[in-house]
Amino acid sequence: MKLTNTDLELLSELAITIAKQAGAHIQSRVGNHSGVQTKDGGDTLASQVVTEVDHESQDLILDALAGSIEQYQLGLLTEESEDDSSRHEKDAFWCIDPIDGTLPFTEGVPGYSVSIALVSREGTPLIGVVHDPITETTYHAHQAGGAFRNGTRIESAISTSSDQESPTLTWAQDRSMKQMPGYNKVAEAMEDLAKELGFDGLKIFDQYGSVLNACTVTENAPAVYFKFPKTAKGGGSVWDFAATACLFQEWGRPATDIFGAALELNPDGCTFMNQKAAVYASSNELTEAVRRIYQLINHP
């Protein structure tokens, strides 16, 4: 079923409402759950941890989305359920991460969020909603509708920070980044980049899960968040990128893979996106700079 602009607006409002409800439930369970369990989620600690609250949040979201799935004939992909391949059979599918950043959630620190996206079968992000339960901040976007933070267009929300004479370059990174082989070389290259572009130093931000790391870029321009490719299983899945890919698309700074192509948000087979990774940046100049760093370090 092909979706109209009106359909996308209605489904976006639905996703916003549900994300807030799930966020409220998650907040009510901070420090009140049975503890961390493990799953086969990849080669990093963040991808292996899960709690019963992840499943509770997912169940809440799926119950609330059930009507839309039937009405609009949508597929489904979620982090805590087996991939049923409906994403390849329907014109569009809901893509859900019930708690991105489960590790900071279990630690009771900021960095976790609810992420709900709608993606076309071709892999185009149609809707992206991210809700931070701690700050009650909601980011949302839908195709051709603009990108918003708490109802305010993101462009105007960052104008004052991006107009500084010599702003600091913010580098948002996953906790696992520092364990990456060659991290020191990447860090040196990022320091050099900040100087080269005339920024007043480099600020590293490494507290959040991948979804809020990307959102951080929209609030701290000039800023970047990226992953580098790796062969090991892991490195982020479709649900880690789908909602923020829509947000950045509508912001006018499309997220890309490390080779400059659009993110492949409906890949065949495995949902991991580690082989091509991802780059989020507040400008095309920074996106290209990160790609050059990757090429320089891996093909000196």
DOBA-908110 format. One record per residue: x, y, z of N, C-alpha, C in turn. Coordinates in steps of 0.2 Angstrom, whole numbers, plus 5000, padded with zeros to 4 digits. Layout:
N
XYZXYZXYZ
...
This chain:
300
500449945000500050005000500450065000
500450104995500750174995500550224999
500950255003500750305008500750375005
500250415007500250485005500550525010
500650595009500850635014500450645020
499850635019499350635025499450575029
499550525026499650455029500350465034
500850495031501450505034501350545040
500950605039500850645045500550615051
500050575049499650545054500050485058
500450445054500850395057501450425061
501650485059502150515062501950545069
501350565069501050585076500850525080
500650475077500550415081501250385084
501750385080502450365083502650415088
502550475088502750525093502450505100
501750495099501350485105501650415108
501750365104501950295107502650305110
503050335106503750345109503750375116
503350425117503350465123503050415129
502550375127502250325131502750275133
503150245129503650195130504150225134
504350295133504850325137504650335144
504050355145503750355152503750295156
503650235152503650175156504450155157
504850165153505550155154505850195160
505650255160505850295166505550265173
504950245172504650215179505050155181
505450125177505850065178506550075180
506750135179507550145181507650125188
508150085189508350055195507850005198
507349985194506849945196506649885191
507249845190507149795185507649735188
507549675185507949615187508649615185
508849665182509549665180509749645173
510349645171510549635164510549565162
510349545156510349485153510849495147
511049435144511449445138511049405132
511249435126510949405120511549405115
511449365109511849365104511749425099
512049485102511949545098512549575094
513049545095513649575092514249565096
514849605094515449595098515649645103
515149685105515249735110514749725115
514949755121514549745127513849775126
513849835123513249875122512749835118
512949795113512549755109512349695112
512549675117512449605120511949615126
511849675129511449675135510749685133
510349665138509549665137509249665144
508749695145508349685151507649665149
507249655154506549635153506149705151
506449765153506149825151506149835144
506749815140506749815133506149785130
505949725133505449685130504749715132
504749745138504049785140503949845135
504549875134504449935130504249915123
504549865120504349835114503649815113
503449775118502749755118502249815118
502349865122501949925123501949955116
502449965112502549995106502149955101
502249885101501949845096501149845097
500949845103500249845104499949905101
500249965102499950025100500050035092
500550005089500550005082500149955078
499849905082499549855078499049875073
498649925075498049945071498349975064
498950015065499250045059499549995054
499849945057500049885053499549855049
498949845052498449815048498149865043
498049925045497649975041498149985035
498749995036499150025031499649965028
499449905030499849845027500549855028
500849865034501549875035501949815037
502549815036502949765039503249785045
503749745048503949755055504649725056
505049765059505749745061505949775068
506049735072506149765079506849725082
507149765087507749735089507649675093
507149665097507049615102506649555099
506449555093506149495089506449475083
506349415081506649385075506349415069
506849435065506649465058506249415054
505549435053505149395049505149405042
505549445039505649465032505049505029
504549525033504049565031504249635028
504849655030505149715027505249715020
505349655018505449645010504849625006
504249615010503649605007503149655006
503249705011502749765011503049825008
502649875007502949935004503349975009
503149965015503550005021503449965027
503949975032503949935038504149975044
503849965049504049995056504749965058
505150005060505849985062505950015069
505949975074505949995081506549965085
506750015089507250005095506950025101
506649975105506249995111506650035116
507350015117507750055121508450055117
508650105114509350115112509750135117
510350105119510750125125510550085131
510350025130510149985136510749985142
511349995140511849995144511850055149
511750115146511750175151511050165155
510550135152509950125156510050085162
510450035161510549985167510950025172
511350075170511850105174511450165178
510850185175510550245178510750305176
511150315170511450375167511150395161
511150455159510850475152511150435146
510850435141511050405135510650355131
510050345134509550295131508950325129
508650295124508050325120507650275117
507050295115506550255111506650275104
506750235099506750245092506250215088
505850255084505350225080505450255073
505450215068505550235061505050195057
504950225051504550195046505050205040
505150145036505650135031505250105025
505350135019505150105013505450035011
505149995007505449935005506149945002
506150004998506750024995507350044999
507150055006507650075011507650155012
507150185010507150255011506750275018
507050315022506750335028506150375027
505650355030504950395029504750435035
504950405041504750435047505350415052
505450465056505950455061505750495068
505650455073505550485080505950455085
506250495089506750475094506550515100
506450485106506250515112506750495118
506950545121507450545127507050545133
506950495137506450495142506750535148
507350545149507650585154507550655154
507650685148507550755147506850765144
506450715142505850725139505850765132
506450755129506550785122506350735117
505950765112505750715106506050755100
506350705096506550725089506150695084
505850725079505450695074505550725067
505350685062505450705055505050655051
504750675046504450635041504650665034
504550615029504850635022504450705020
504850745018504650815015504250855020
504450845027504050875032504550915037
505150915036505650945040505850905046
506350935050506550895056506450945062
506250915067506050955073506350925080
506450965084506650955091506150985096
505750945099505150975103504751025100
504651005093504151045089504451105086
505151125087505451175084505951155079
505951185073506351155068507051155070
507451105069508151095071508551155068
508451175062508951225059508951285063
508351315065508351375069508551365076
508451295079508651285086509451285087
509851275081510551275082510851335079
510551385077510851435073511351475077
511151485084511651525088512251485089
512251425090512851385091513351375085
513051375079513351365073513651435071
513451495074513751555071514351585076
514551545080515151565084515751575079
516151615082516751635077517251575077
517451545082517851485082517551425087
517051395084516751345088517151285089
517051245095517351185096517051135091
517451085089517151035085516950975090
516350955090516050905094516150835090
516450785093516450715091516050675095
515450655093515050605097515350535095
515450495100515650425098515350375103
515350315101515050255105515650235110
515450205115515950185120516450135117
516250095113516650045110517150075105
517150145103517550175098518250175101
518350185107519050185110519350115110
518950065109519249995109519449975102
519250015097519350005090520150005088
520349955084521049955082521150015079
521750055080521950115077521550175080
521250165085520850225088521350285089
521950275091522350335093522550375086
522550335081522750375074522150415072
521550385073520950415072520850485076
520950475083520950535087521450585085
522050565083522550615081522250655075
521950615070521750645064521150685065
520750675070520150715072520450785075
520950775079521250835082521550885076
521850855072522150885066521650925062
521050885061520550915057520250975060
520150975067519851025070520351095069
520951085069521451135068521351155061
521351115056521351125049520751165047
520151155050519551185049519451255053
519951265057519951325061519451325067
519351265070518951265076519351265082
519051285087519351305093519451235098
519751185095519851125098519351075097
519451015100519050955099518750935105
518050925105517750895111517450825110
517650785114517350715113516750705118
516250675115515650655119515550585118
515550545123515550475123515050445128
514550475129514050455135513450415132
513250425126512650395124512650335119
512050305118511950255113511950285107
511950245101512050275095511550325092
510850305094510350355092510450425095
510550425101510650495104511250525102
511750485101512450515098512250555092
511850525087511750555081511350625082
510850615087510450675089510850735091
511350715095511850765098512150805093
512250775087512550815081512150875079
511450865080511050915078511050975083
511250965089511251015094511951045095
512451025092513151045094513551055088
513251085083513651095077514151155078
514751145075514951085071515051025075
514850965072514850905076514850845071
515150785073515150725069514950665074
514650615071514650555074514750505069
515150455070515250405064515550335067
515450285064515650215065516150205059
516650165060517050135055516850065053
516950045047516849975046517249925049
516949865051517349805054517049745051
517449695051517249625049516849585054
516949605060516649565065515849575066
515449535068514749545068514649595073
514249645072514149695076514249765072
514249815076514349885073513749925072
513149905074512549935073512049905068
511449905069510949875065510449925062
510049905058509549955054509249995060
508949965065508550005070509050055074
509650055073510150105076510150165072
509950155066510050215061509450245058
508950205057508350215053508050285055
507850295061507550355064507950415062
508550415064509050475064509250485056
509150435052509350445045508750485042
508150475044507550515042507650595045
507850595051507950665054508550705051
509050665049509550705045509450715038
509050675035508750685028508350745028
507950755033507450815033507850875035
508450865039508850925041509250955035
509350915030509750935024510450915025
510550865029511250835030511250765030
511050735025510950665024511550615027
511350575031511850525034512050475028
512650455028512950415023513350355026
513550305022513950255024514650285023
515150255025515850275025516150295018
515750265013515950275006515550325002
515150365006514750415003514050395001
513850335001513250314998512750325004
512050325002511550325006511550265011
511350265017511350215021510850155018
511050095019510650045016510150015022
509550045022509150035028508649975027
508749935022508349875021508749825018
509349805021509749755018509549685017
509749645013509549575012509949535018
509649485020509949445025510049485032
510649485035510749505041510649585042
510349605047510249675048510849715050
511349685052511949725054512249765048
512449825050512749875045513449885046
513849845049514549855050514949855045
514849825039515349825033515449895030
514849935030514950005027514850055032
514650045038514650085044514150155042
514350205046513850265045514250325047
514050385044514350445046513750495046
513750535052513250585053513650645054
513450705051513850765052513450825051
513650885054513250945053513350985047
513850955043513950985036514250935032
514150945025514450905020515250905020
515550955022516250965023516550915028
516150915034516350865039516250795037
515750775033515650715031516250685026
516450735022516950715017517650705021
517650755026518350745030518350685034
517850655037517850595040517950535035
517750535029517850485024518650485022
518850545022519650555020520050525026
519850535032520150505038520150435037
519550405036519550335035520050305030
519950335024520450315018521150325020
521350375023522050385025522250335030
521850315035522150275040522150195037
521650185033521550115031521950105024
522150155021522450145014523050205014
523550205018524050255019524450255012
